[in-house]
């Protein structure tokens, strides 16, 4: 396996100006070759009370209300209807809950493991426990027995994701054996410890472990779950319907099986005359990335996660560059890509030319796509800070950009969100769909 990097434009040409300017570079990172790697997986399943609430359709709900009565309550931050008379065990079997669908999904996953694979099962709510540790060998019977405990667990009312993540990370031992190391986190509610969750994601990235997140329903924190995925180079998925949980977890396993390069890290060394403005990941998911910074911003580290066979990571790097005379050149950055024992080195060089055009015409569609991610990020941050007026204005700008790129349905979602913030000072029910659909623009 060999890592490859290409950049556009090549060479990078900048106009000779008397002031600083932004240099745009489009990087494409790929891997040559493929060899099947064993999987070391840790599943962190939210086992809070909201995950055990049965799912019924409208007709079933009306029948249950007629027979038992019901009133609305908040469970783990999720509004639900509570029956006046609890369902008996036989009746509950007709109305599966999210935790039941999760157990089905994990049972199928266990059946698809190879002998060299490892799997750990962790459940978390107010407390977190290891249902099955990660050990080598054929452990299907042990894993199935551990999984059978999941639906009946009573671990509290809140969601302590950080403790679950820490127990998951503890399952990965230091070894020279090449493997795909991944945590899959599934939750439907609010996390009680977001700062500790972010710290766990940074630790995972430093250890070459990716975190993929699955948000269920409409009450989880999409900003946190997408951040955990982006910090570690993992994937973020939205599931509206709990019956889709098995398909999403199966897709995560298939993606891991197709890994051609695991835990890719990009290091970037900048000279004193260059500053990184921002990095936008264009593919496989559209998102603004935040590298770890050292030496006063001169040395940056960005975890890119696993690379699937036939897939490429595409980044738009924006550098603020000092003036230069016509005919001179300047190194923008020295890049080191690493995956296990494999490395690739690349220097980005800019040439100052009297008649150069900036930004380059061939990058204008890419810059427009990156602007969508930036506007959505800024709107989300303003909303979190309680500045609903600014958030609504940014969402209207986002809608305009989306229409320009032919994304009329997403533009409508952005306008719906802006209107909700203007009128109710609260996000619309479609806010999560907008967040994840915007990320999926990187798949196109």
C-alpha positions as CSV (number, residue, x, y, z in Angstrom):
1,X,0.0,0.0,0.0
2,X,1.3,3.5,-0.9
3,X,-0.3,6.8,-0.1
4,X,-0.7,9.3,-2.9
5,X,-1.5,13.0,-3.0
6,X,-2.3,15.3,-5.9
7,X,-3.0,19.0,-5.8
8,X,-4.8,21.5,-8.0
9,X,-3.7,24.0,-9.4
10,X,-0.3,22.6,-10.2
11,X,1.7,24.7,-10.1
12,X,0.0,27.1,-7.6
13,X,0.2,30.5,-9.2
14,X,-0.4,33.7,-7.3
15,X,-0.6,37.3,-8.6
16,X,2.3,39.5,-7.4
17,X,0.5,41.9,-5.0
18,X,1.7,44.3,-2.4
19,X,-0.5,42.8,0.3
20,X,-1.2,39.3,1.7
21,X,-3.7,37.1,-0.2
22,X,-5.4,33.8,0.1
23,X,-3.9,30.8,-1.7
24,X,-6.4,28.0,-2.5
25,X,-5.1,24.4,-3.0
26,X,-7.3,21.4,-3.7
27,X,-5.7,18.2,-2.3
28,X,-6.8,14.7,-3.3
29,X,-5.4,11.9,-1.0
30,X,-5.7,8.3,-2.1
31,X,-4.1,4.9,-1.4
32,X,-2.7,2.5,-4.0
33,X,-3.3,-1.2,-3.3
34,X,-5.5,-3.1,-0.9
35,X,-5.2,-5.9,1.6
36,X,-8.0,-7.2,3.8
37,X,-7.3,-6.2,7.4
38,X,-8.8,-7.7,10.6
39,X,-11.4,-5.5,12.4
40,X,-11.1,-4.4,16.0
41,X,-14.5,-2.9,16.8
42,X,-16.0,-1.5,19.9
43,X,-19.8,-0.8,20.0
44,X,-21.1,1.7,22.4
45,X,-24.9,1.4,22.7
46,X,-27.0,3.9,24.5
47,X,-29.1,1.9,27.0
48,X,-30.9,4.8,28.6
49,X,-34.6,4.6,29.3
50,X,-35.6,6.4,26.1
51,X,-34.0,3.6,24.1
52,X,-36.4,1.1,25.7
53,X,-39.6,2.9,24.8
54,X,-41.7,0.8,22.4
55,X,-42.3,2.2,18.9
56,X,-45.8,2.1,17.6
57,X,-47.6,3.5,14.6
58,X,-50.6,5.9,14.9
59,X,-53.3,3.2,14.9
60,X,-51.4,1.1,17.5
61,X,-50.9,4.3,19.7
62,X,-54.7,5.1,19.6
63,X,-55.5,1.5,20.6
64,X,-53.0,1.7,23.5
65,X,-54.4,5.0,24.7
66,X,-57.9,3.7,24.7
67,X,-56.9,0.6,26.7
68,X,-54.4,2.1,29.1
69,X,-54.5,6.0,28.9
70,X,-51.4,8.0,28.4
71,X,-49.7,11.4,29.2
72,X,-46.6,13.1,27.8
73,X,-43.3,13.1,29.7
74,X,-39.6,13.9,29.0
75,X,-37.3,10.9,29.1
76,X,-33.6,11.6,28.6
77,X,-34.6,14.8,27.0
78,X,-37.0,13.1,24.6
79,X,-40.7,13.9,24.7
80,X,-42.7,10.6,24.9
81,X,-46.1,9.3,25.8
82,X,-46.2,7.3,29.0
83,X,-49.0,4.7,29.4
84,X,-51.2,4.7,32.5
85,X,-50.8,0.9,32.7
86,X,-47.4,-0.6,31.7
87,X,-47.4,-3.2,28.9
88,X,-47.1,-6.8,29.9
89,X,-44.2,-8.8,28.6
90,X,-46.2,-10.6,25.9
91,X,-47.7,-7.3,24.7
92,X,-44.3,-5.6,24.5
93,X,-43.1,-8.2,22.1
94,X,-45.4,-6.7,19.5
95,X,-43.9,-3.2,19.8
96,X,-40.1,-3.3,19.5
97,X,-38.0,-0.5,21.0
98,X,-34.8,1.1,19.6
99,X,-32.8,-1.1,22.0
100,X,-34.5,-4.2,20.5
101,X,-33.5,-3.1,17.0
102,X,-30.0,-2.4,18.2
103,X,-29.7,-5.9,19.6
104,X,-30.9,-7.4,16.3
105,X,-28.3,-5.3,14.4
106,X,-25.5,-6.4,16.7
107,X,-26.6,-10.1,16.5
108,X,-26.2,-9.9,12.7
109,X,-22.9,-8.2,13.1
110,X,-21.6,-10.9,15.4
111,X,-22.6,-13.6,12.8
112,X,-20.5,-11.8,10.1
113,X,-17.2,-11.6,12.1
114,X,-14.2,-13.4,10.9
115,X,-11.9,-15.4,13.2
116,X,-9.2,-12.6,13.2
117,X,-11.8,-9.9,14.1
118,X,-12.4,-8.6,17.6
119,X,-15.5,-7.1,19.0
120,X,-16.3,-5.4,22.4
121,X,-19.8,-4.5,23.5
122,X,-20.4,-1.5,25.8
123,X,-23.7,-0.2,27.2
124,X,-24.1,3.2,28.7
125,X,-26.7,5.4,30.4
126,X,-26.0,7.1,33.7
127,X,-23.4,4.3,34.2
128,X,-21.5,2.3,31.6
129,X,-20.5,-1.3,31.6
130,X,-18.6,-3.7,29.4
131,X,-20.9,-6.4,28.3
132,X,-18.2,-8.2,26.4
133,X,-14.5,-7.3,26.3
134,X,-12.3,-7.4,23.2
135,X,-10.4,-10.7,23.1
136,X,-9.1,-12.8,20.2
137,X,-10.6,-16.0,19.0
138,X,-14.0,-17.2,17.9
139,X,-16.3,-15.8,20.6
140,X,-19.7,-15.8,18.9
141,X,-21.5,-17.7,21.7
142,X,-20.0,-15.5,24.4
143,X,-20.9,-12.3,22.5
144,X,-24.5,-13.5,21.8
145,X,-24.9,-14.3,25.5
146,X,-23.6,-10.8,26.4
147,X,-25.9,-9.2,23.9
148,X,-28.9,-10.9,25.3
149,X,-28.5,-8.8,28.5
150,X,-28.7,-5.5,26.6
151,X,-32.5,-5.0,26.4
152,X,-33.0,-5.7,30.1
153,X,-30.3,-3.4,31.5
154,X,-31.2,-0.6,33.9
155,X,-28.3,1.8,34.0
156,X,-30.0,5.0,34.8
157,X,-32.0,7.8,33.2
158,X,-29.2,10.1,31.7
159,X,-26.7,9.4,28.9
160,X,-23.0,9.3,30.0
161,X,-21.5,8.9,26.6
162,X,-18.0,9.9,27.8
163,X,-17.8,6.9,30.2
164,X,-18.9,4.6,27.4
165,X,-16.3,6.0,25.0
166,X,-13.5,5.6,27.6
167,X,-14.5,2.0,28.2
168,X,-14.4,1.5,24.5
169,X,-11.0,3.0,24.1
170,X,-9.7,0.8,26.9
171,X,-10.5,-2.2,24.7
172,X,-7.8,-1.3,22.2
173,X,-4.4,-2.6,23.2
174,X,-1.1,-1.4,21.8
175,X,0.1,-3.8,19.0
176,X,2.1,-3.7,15.8
177,X,-0.6,-5.8,14.1
178,X,-2.3,-3.8,11.3
179,X,-6.0,-3.6,11.9
180,X,-9.0,-1.4,11.4
181,X,-9.7,0.1,14.8
182,X,-13.1,1.6,15.1
183,X,-15.7,2.7,17.7
184,X,-19.3,2.8,16.7
185,X,-21.5,5.0,19.0
186,X,-25.3,4.9,18.9
187,X,-27.5,7.3,20.9
188,X,-30.9,8.9,20.8
189,X,-30.5,11.5,23.6
190,X,-28.5,14.4,25.1
191,X,-25.0,13.7,26.4
192,X,-24.3,14.8,30.0
193,X,-20.6,15.3,29.4
194,X,-19.8,16.9,26.0
195,X,-16.4,18.2,27.0
196,X,-15.2,14.8,28.1
197,X,-16.7,13.3,24.9
198,X,-14.6,15.6,22.8
199,X,-11.5,14.8,24.8
200,X,-12.2,11.1,24.2
201,X,-12.4,11.7,20.4
202,X,-9.1,13.5,20.4
203,X,-7.5,10.6,22.4
204,X,-9.0,8.1,19.9
205,X,-7.5,10.1,16.9
206,X,-4.1,10.2,18.6
207,X,-4.2,6.4,19.0
208,X,-5.3,5.7,15.4
209,X,-8.9,4.8,16.3
210,X,-11.8,6.3,14.4
211,X,-15.2,7.0,16.0
212,X,-18.3,6.6,13.9
213,X,-21.5,8.0,15.3
214,X,-25.2,7.1,14.7
215,X,-27.8,9.6,15.9
216,X,-31.3,8.2,16.3
217,X,-34.6,10.2,16.2
218,X,-34.9,14.0,16.7
219,X,-33.6,14.7,20.2
220,X,-29.9,13.9,20.1
221,X,-27.1,16.5,19.7
222,X,-26.1,16.4,16.1
223,X,-23.3,19.0,16.6
224,X,-21.6,16.8,19.2
225,X,-22.0,13.6,17.2
226,X,-20.7,15.1,13.9
227,X,-17.8,16.7,15.9
228,X,-16.8,13.4,17.4
229,X,-16.7,11.8,13.9
230,X,-14.8,14.7,12.4
231,X,-12.2,14.9,15.2
232,X,-11.3,11.2,14.7
233,X,-11.9,10.8,11.0
234,X,-15.0,8.7,11.4
235,X,-18.4,8.7,9.8
236,X,-21.6,10.3,11.1
237,X,-25.1,8.9,10.3
238,X,-28.6,10.0,11.0
239,X,-31.4,7.5,11.6
240,X,-35.0,8.7,11.7
241,X,-36.6,5.3,12.1
242,X,-35.2,2.8,14.6
243,X,-36.0,0.0,12.2
244,X,-33.2,1.3,10.1
245,X,-30.6,0.6,12.8
246,X,-29.6,-2.8,11.5
247,X,-29.0,-1.4,8.0
248,X,-26.8,1.4,9.3
249,X,-24.7,-0.9,11.4
250,X,-24.4,-3.3,8.5
251,X,-23.2,-0.5,6.3
252,X,-20.6,0.5,8.9
253,X,-19.3,-3.0,9.0
254,X,-19.1,-3.1,5.1
255,X,-17.3,0.2,5.1
256,X,-14.7,-1.1,7.6
257,X,-14.2,-4.2,5.6
258,X,-13.3,-2.1,2.5
259,X,-10.5,-0.1,4.3
260,X,-7.4,0.3,2.1
261,X,-5.5,2.6,4.5
262,X,-6.2,2.9,8.2
263,X,-6.0,5.9,10.4
264,X,-4.4,8.3,8.0
265,X,-2.9,11.4,9.6
266,X,-1.9,14.6,7.7
267,X,0.8,16.8,9.3
268,X,1.4,20.2,7.9
269,X,4.5,22.4,8.6
270,X,4.1,26.1,7.7
271,X,6.8,28.7,7.2
272,X,6.6,32.0,9.1
273,X,5.2,33.8,6.0
274,X,2.2,31.5,5.7
275,X,-0.9,31.0,7.9
276,X,-3.6,28.4,7.5
277,X,-7.0,30.1,7.2
278,X,-9.1,26.9,7.2
279,X,-9.4,23.4,5.8
280,X,-12.7,22.1,4.4
281,X,-13.2,18.4,3.7
282,X,-15.0,18.1,0.4
283,X,-15.3,14.3,0.3
284,X,-16.2,11.8,1.5
285,X,-18.4,14.1,3.7
286,X,-18.6,17.9,3.5
287,X,-17.3,19.5,6.7
288,X,-15.1,22.2,8.1
289,X,-12.2,20.5,9.9
290,X,-10.1,21.8,12.8
291,X,-6.5,20.5,13.0
292,X,-4.5,20.3,16.2
293,X,-2.1,23.2,16.3
294,X,1.4,23.4,17.8
295,X,4.4,25.7,17.7
296,X,2.1,28.8,17.4
297,X,0.3,27.4,14.4
298,X,3.4,26.4,12.5
299,X,2.8,22.7,12.9
300,X,-0.7,21.2,12.3
301,X,-2.0,17.7,12.7
302,X,-5.3,16.5,11.1
303,X,-6.7,12.9,11.5
304,X,-8.3,11.8,8.3
305,X,-9.5,8.4,9.4
306,X,-9.7,5.3,7.3
307,X,-9.7,5.3,3.5
308,X,-12.1,3.0,1.8
309,X,-11.0,1.1,-1.3
310,X,-11.6,3.2,-4.4
311,X,-12.2,6.3,-2.2
312,X,-10.3,9.5,-1.9
313,X,-10.2,12.3,0.7
314,X,-10.5,15.7,-0.9
315,X,-9.6,18.8,1.0
316,X,-9.7,22.5,0.2
317,X,-6.8,24.2,2.0
318,X,-6.8,28.0,2.3
319,X,-3.5,29.7,3.2
320,X,-2.9,33.4,3.9
321,X,0.3,34.2,2.1
322,X,2.7,37.1,2.4
323,X,3.4,39.3,-0.7
324,X,6.0,38.2,-3.2
325,X,7.8,39.7,-6.2
326,X,7.1,38.5,-9.8
327,X,9.1,35.4,-10.6
328,X,9.7,34.5,-7.0
329,X,8.3,31.4,-5.2
330,X,7.3,30.5,-1.7
331,X,6.7,27.2,0.1
332,X,3.1,27.1,1.4
333,X,3.4,23.9,3.4
334,X,5.3,20.7,3.8
335,X,2.9,17.8,4.1
336,X,3.5,14.4,5.6
337,X,0.8,11.8,5.2
338,X,1.1,8.7,7.4
339,X,-0.8,5.4,7.8
340,X,0.9,2.9,10.1
341,X,4.4,2.5,8.7
342,X,3.6,4.1,5.4
343,X,4.5,7.8,4.7
344,X,4.3,10.2,1.8
345,X,6.0,13.6,1.8
346,X,4.9,16.6,-0.4
347,X,5.9,20.3,-0.7
348,X,3.3,22.8,-1.8
349,X,5.1,25.6,-3.7
350,X,3.4,28.8,-4.9
351,X,4.8,30.9,-7.8
352,X,4.3,34.6,-8.0
353,X,3.3,35.7,-11.5
354,X,2.3,39.1,-12.8
355,X,-0.8,37.9,-14.7
356,X,-2.0,35.1,-12.4
357,X,-5.7,34.9,-11.4
358,X,-6.7,34.3,-7.8
359,X,-8.8,32.4,-7.0
360,X,-8.0,30.0,-10.0
361,X,-11.1,29.6,-12.2
362,X,-11.0,25.8,-12.0
363,X,-11.4,26.0,-8.2
364,X,-14.5,28.3,-8.2
365,X,-17.1,25.4,-8.0
366,X,-15.0,23.8,-5.2
367,X,-14.8,27.1,-3.3
368,X,-18.6,27.5,-3.6
369,X,-19.1,24.0,-2.2
370,X,-16.8,24.8,0.7
371,X,-18.7,28.0,1.4
372,X,-21.8,25.9,2.1
373,X,-20.1,24.1,4.9
374,X,-18.7,27.3,6.4
375,X,-22.1,29.1,6.4
376,X,-23.8,26.1,8.0
377,X,-21.1,25.9,10.7
378,X,-21.3,29.6,11.5
379,X,-25.2,29.4,11.7
380,X,-25.0,26.4,14.0
381,X,-22.5,28.2,16.3
382,X,-24.6,31.3,16.4
383,X,-27.7,29.2,17.3
384,X,-25.8,27.5,20.1
385,X,-24.7,30.8,21.5
386,X,-28.3,32.1,21.5
387,X,-27.8,34.6,18.7
388,X,-30.9,33.5,16.7
389,X,-31.0,36.6,14.5
390,X,-27.4,36.1,13.2
391,X,-28.1,32.3,12.8
392,X,-31.3,33.0,10.7
393,X,-29.4,35.5,8.5
394,X,-26.6,33.0,7.9
395,X,-29.2,30.3,7.1
396,X,-30.7,32.6,4.4
397,X,-27.3,33.1,2.9
398,X,-26.8,29.3,3.0
399,X,-30.2,28.9,1.2
400,X,-29.0,31.2,-1.5
401,X,-25.8,29.3,-2.0
402,X,-27.6,26.0,-2.1
403,X,-30.0,27.3,-4.8
404,X,-27.0,28.4,-6.8
405,X,-25.5,24.9,-6.8
406,X,-28.8,23.3,-7.7
407,X,-29.7,22.0,-4.3
408,X,-33.3,23.4,-4.2
409,X,-34.6,20.9,-1.5
410,X,-31.7,21.7,0.9
411,X,-32.3,25.5,0.3
412,X,-35.9,25.0,1.4
413,X,-34.7,23.2,4.5
414,X,-32.4,26.1,5.3
415,X,-35.2,28.7,4.9
416,X,-37.5,26.6,7.1
417,X,-34.8,26.7,9.8
418,X,-34.3,30.4,9.4
419,X,-38.1,31.1,9.7
420,X,-38.3,28.9,12.8
421,X,-35.5,30.8,14.5
422,X,-37.1,34.1,13.6
423,X,-40.5,33.2,14.8
424,X,-40.0,30.8,17.7
425,X,-36.3,31.3,18.7
426,X,-36.0,27.5,18.5
427,X,-34.7,25.2,15.7
428,X,-37.1,23.6,13.4
429,X,-37.8,19.8,13.4
430,X,-35.8,19.6,10.1
431,X,-32.6,21.1,11.6
432,X,-30.9,17.7,11.9
433,X,-31.9,16.7,8.4
434,X,-30.3,19.9,7.1
435,X,-27.1,19.2,9.1
436,X,-26.6,15.7,7.8
437,X,-27.9,16.4,4.3
438,X,-25.3,19.2,4.0
439,X,-22.6,16.7,4.9
440,X,-23.8,14.3,2.3
441,X,-23.1,16.8,-0.4
442,X,-19.5,15.5,-0.1
443,X,-20.7,12.1,-1.5
444,X,-21.7,13.7,-4.9
